[in-house]
Amino acid sequence: MAFQPDVIAFDAVETLFSLSSLEPLLAAAGGEASTLDRWFRHLLGDGFALTAAGDYRPFSDVARAGLRAVLPHAHSHDLDAVMAGLTTLDAHSDSAPAMGRSVEGARVIVLTNGSVRSTQKLLERGGLDAFVEAVVSATDVKAWKPAVAPYLQAASVVGVPPERVALATAHPWDVHGAHRAGFTTGWCNRDQGSYPALFQTADVVGPQLLSVVEGLFSLGGLP
């Protein structure tokens, strides 16, 4: 049976927006080339662990705690600079084309573990806000993706059943969670290598975000 998404939900950090602009700020705080990756993995792990335990802390709290963990000797003002840098992330070059293509055949939302306010500011800064109907945050349900609750909340906000929603993301764990919630999924590889075998596979895989969106529409036979 052909699938046609009524709604395409985009993840925010590392899907629409790159963390690479934080690298010089992390270096100024005493970080190394691997610090950005270690920090992001650390904060995700902590956020996921809190959710698994039935607890919740906002993205900004977990991000700052993660910075302190990977940069234990950094000055507070350097950590402040990195946190401020999270509000000025640059959009990936293919984000606007992908979202522009999405609105030709579907409604568009953003589903994020970050706050609604910070995500809306990033969308405005990147010129992407005009494509987006709503920003749905893990804060709404006090649980981080890939728990099922944020995905179901997103479907509820737009008033469509989960099976009519597609997720576009750069994170395999996000794909897995969305599948568990009943979404169709697209994984943007972004040169990350092979897909982890433990997670449910994405319905569509593409090297860039635009190719993922094209693939999602192709599932329904749209040109």
C-alpha positions as CSV (number, residue, x, y, z in Angstrom):
1,M,0.0,0.0,0.0
2,A,1.4,3.4,-1.0
3,F,2.3,5.8,1.8
4,Q,1.7,9.5,1.6
5,P,2.7,11.6,4.6
6,D,0.3,14.2,5.8
7,V,3.0,15.6,8.1
8,I,6.8,15.6,7.9
9,A,8.5,16.1,11.3
10,F,12.1,17.2,11.3
11,D,14.5,16.7,14.1
12,A,16.5,19.9,15.0
13,V,20.0,19.5,16.3
14,E,22.4,17.9,13.7
15,T,19.5,17.3,11.4
16,L,18.5,20.9,10.5
17,F,21.2,22.6,12.4
18,S,24.9,21.8,12.6
19,L,26.9,21.8,15.9
20,S,30.2,22.5,14.0
21,S,30.2,26.2,15.0
22,L,30.7,25.2,18.6
23,E,34.1,23.7,17.8
24,P,36.2,26.9,18.2
25,L,34.2,27.7,21.4
26,L,35.0,24.3,22.8
27,A,38.7,24.7,21.8
28,A,38.8,28.0,23.7
29,A,37.4,26.1,26.7
30,G,40.3,23.7,26.6
31,G,38.7,21.0,24.4
32,E,40.3,18.8,21.7
33,A,39.1,17.7,18.3
34,S,37.0,14.9,19.8
35,T,35.3,17.1,22.5
36,L,32.3,18.1,20.4
37,D,31.4,14.5,19.7
38,R,32.1,13.3,23.3
39,W,30.0,16.1,24.7
40,F,27.0,15.5,22.4
41,R,27.1,11.8,23.1
42,H,27.4,12.5,26.8
43,L,24.4,14.9,27.0
44,L,22.2,12.5,24.9
45,G,23.2,9.6,27.2
46,D,22.3,11.6,30.3
47,G,19.0,12.8,28.8
48,F,18.0,9.3,27.7
49,A,19.0,7.9,31.2
50,L,16.8,10.4,33.0
51,T,13.9,9.5,30.8
52,A,14.5,5.8,31.3
53,A,14.3,6.4,35.1
54,G,11.1,8.3,34.7
55,D,12.7,11.7,35.4
56,Y,13.2,14.8,33.2
57,R,15.6,17.8,32.9
58,P,15.6,20.4,30.1
59,F,18.1,20.1,27.3
60,S,20.0,23.2,28.5
61,D,20.5,21.8,32.0
62,V,21.7,18.4,30.6
63,A,23.9,20.2,28.0
64,R,25.7,22.3,30.6
65,A,26.2,19.3,32.9
66,G,27.7,17.4,30.0
67,L,30.1,20.3,29.3
68,R,31.3,20.3,32.8
69,A,31.8,16.5,32.6
70,V,34.0,16.6,29.5
71,L,35.7,19.9,30.3
72,P,36.2,19.6,34.1
73,H,38.8,22.4,34.3
74,A,37.1,24.9,32.0
75,H,36.2,28.4,33.3
76,S,32.5,29.1,33.7
77,H,32.6,32.0,31.2
78,D,34.0,29.6,28.6
79,L,31.1,27.2,29.3
80,D,28.7,30.1,29.1
81,A,30.1,30.9,25.6
82,V,29.4,27.4,24.4
83,M,25.9,27.4,25.8
84,A,25.3,30.8,24.1
85,G,26.6,29.2,20.9
86,L,23.8,26.8,21.0
87,T,21.4,29.6,20.2
88,T,23.3,30.6,17.0
89,L,23.8,27.3,15.3
90,D,23.9,27.5,11.5
91,A,21.4,25.5,9.4
92,H,22.8,22.8,7.2
93,S,22.9,23.9,3.5
94,D,20.2,21.4,2.5
95,S,17.8,22.2,5.3
96,A,15.9,25.0,3.4
97,P,15.7,23.0,0.2
98,A,14.4,19.9,2.1
99,M,11.8,21.9,4.0
100,G,10.8,23.8,0.9
101,R,10.2,20.5,-0.9
102,S,8.3,19.1,2.1
103,V,5.7,21.9,2.1
104,E,4.8,21.0,-1.5
105,G,3.1,17.9,-0.4
106,A,2.8,17.8,3.4
107,R,2.6,19.9,6.6
108,V,5.9,20.5,8.3
109,I,6.7,20.5,12.0
110,V,9.9,20.3,14.1
111,L,10.1,17.7,16.9
112,T,13.0,18.3,19.3
113,N,14.5,17.5,22.6
114,G,15.3,21.2,23.0
115,S,13.0,23.9,24.0
116,V,10.3,25.4,21.8
117,R,11.7,28.9,22.3
118,S,15.3,28.1,21.4
119,T,14.3,26.0,18.4
120,Q,12.0,28.8,17.1
121,K,14.9,31.2,17.4
122,L,17.2,28.9,15.4
123,L,14.5,28.5,12.8
124,E,14.1,32.3,12.5
125,R,17.8,32.8,12.4
126,G,18.2,30.2,9.6
127,G,15.3,31.5,7.6
128,L,13.3,28.3,8.1
129,D,10.5,29.4,10.2
130,A,8.2,30.2,7.3
131,F,8.1,26.4,6.5
132,V,7.1,25.3,9.9
133,E,3.6,24.9,11.3
134,A,4.6,24.0,14.8
135,V,7.5,23.2,17.1
136,V,6.9,20.2,19.4
137,S,9.3,19.8,22.3
138,A,10.1,16.9,24.6
139,T,9.4,19.4,27.4
140,D,5.7,19.1,26.6
141,V,5.6,15.5,27.8
142,K,8.7,15.6,30.1
143,A,10.4,12.8,28.2
144,W,13.3,12.8,25.7
145,K,13.1,11.2,22.4
146,P,13.5,8.3,21.6
147,A,10.8,7.6,24.2
148,V,7.5,7.1,22.4
149,A,5.7,9.9,24.2
150,P,7.2,12.9,22.3
151,Y,6.3,11.3,18.9
152,L,2.7,10.6,19.9
153,Q,2.5,14.2,21.3
154,A,3.6,15.5,17.9
155,A,0.9,13.5,16.1
156,S,-1.6,14.8,18.6
157,V,-0.6,18.4,18.2
158,V,-1.1,18.3,14.4
159,G,-4.3,16.1,14.8
160,V,-3.3,13.2,12.6
161,P,-2.7,9.5,13.4
162,P,1.0,8.5,13.9
163,E,0.9,6.4,10.7
164,R,0.3,9.5,8.7
165,V,3.5,11.2,10.0
166,A,7.0,10.8,8.7
167,L,10.2,11.7,10.6
168,A,13.3,13.0,8.9
169,T,16.3,12.8,11.2
170,A,20.1,12.3,11.3
171,H,19.9,10.1,14.4
172,P,19.4,6.3,14.2
173,W,18.0,6.3,17.8
174,D,15.4,8.8,16.6
175,V,14.5,6.5,13.7
176,H,14.0,3.7,16.2
177,G,11.8,5.7,18.6
178,A,9.7,7.0,15.8
179,H,9.2,3.5,14.4
180,R,8.0,2.4,17.8
181,A,5.5,5.2,17.8
182,G,4.2,4.2,14.4
183,F,5.9,6.8,12.2
184,T,7.4,6.3,8.8
185,T,11.1,7.3,9.0
186,G,13.8,8.8,6.9
187,W,17.5,8.7,7.9
188,C,19.9,11.4,6.7
189,N,23.3,9.7,6.7
190,R,25.5,12.8,6.5
191,D,28.6,10.6,6.1
192,Q,28.0,8.9,9.4
193,G,28.9,5.5,8.1
194,S,26.9,2.3,8.5
195,Y,23.5,2.2,10.3
196,P,23.6,0.5,13.8
197,A,22.2,-3.0,13.5
198,L,20.4,-2.8,16.9
199,F,18.0,-0.2,15.8
200,Q,15.0,-0.6,13.5
201,T,15.9,0.4,10.0
202,A,14.7,3.6,8.4
203,D,12.1,3.3,5.5
204,V,14.2,5.8,3.5
205,V,17.9,6.5,3.7
206,G,19.7,9.4,1.9
207,P,23.1,11.1,2.1
208,Q,21.4,14.6,2.5
209,L,18.1,15.8,3.9
210,L,16.6,16.7,0.6
211,S,17.2,13.2,-0.7
212,V,15.4,11.8,2.4
213,V,12.4,14.0,1.8
214,E,12.3,13.0,-1.9
215,G,12.4,9.4,-0.8
216,L,9.6,9.8,1.7
217,F,7.4,11.3,-1.1
218,S,8.4,8.5,-3.5
219,L,7.0,6.0,-1.0
220,G,3.6,7.4,-2.0
221,G,4.3,7.6,-5.7
222,L,4.6,11.4,-5.8
223,P,6.8,12.8,-8.6
